[in-house]
Amino acid sequence: MFSTISIEIDEFGTMSLCFYASAGISFVVAIDDLDIRTLNKVTTDYLKPKILSYEDFHPLVIDIWNRLNDEYNLDKLVPIYRIRREIGANCDRQKFNEWLLEMQANDMIQLQGGSLYNGTDDQIEDSIYTEISGLRCYAKLLG
């Protein structure tokens, strides 16, 4: 895939996200034209995930959950979209959903519904929706 990704600023002050491949293939996307959802999609589609197993995933989620809960004083209900964004392109979106649900099945976390305060479309999209229980926006660490 891509060997280097960088943010560059041209002489006009325009910021661009630049993707370079070792084979010489590259492309540039102006950051001003992107929103967070588009940037997440671009990086998810073009970067190879680094988290390839549940065994690598669940301790990372617990670490991220603890850090976010402490830093933002979230009262033990961390928004799922924040966890997903911390992990970013290091994990496939579908695997993230599957493994977070597996963590719930293993009684490590509890995924909770509710609404996101001033939730945007991309925050809701980065939460988890299941056909059985609907939209889950928060993760609560158990034990």
Salt bridges, closest charged atoms under 4 A:
ASP45 OD2 - LYS41 NZ 2.68
GLU71 OE1 - ARG67 NH1 3.61
GLU86 OE1 - ARG67 NH2 2.36
GLU98 OE1 - LYS95 NZ 3.61
ASP122 OD2 - ARG85 NH2 2.72
GLU125 OE1 - ARG37 NH1 3.66
ASP126 OD1 - ARG84 NE 3.99
ASP126 OD2 - ARG85 NE 3.05
ASP126 OD1 - ARG93 NH1 2.92
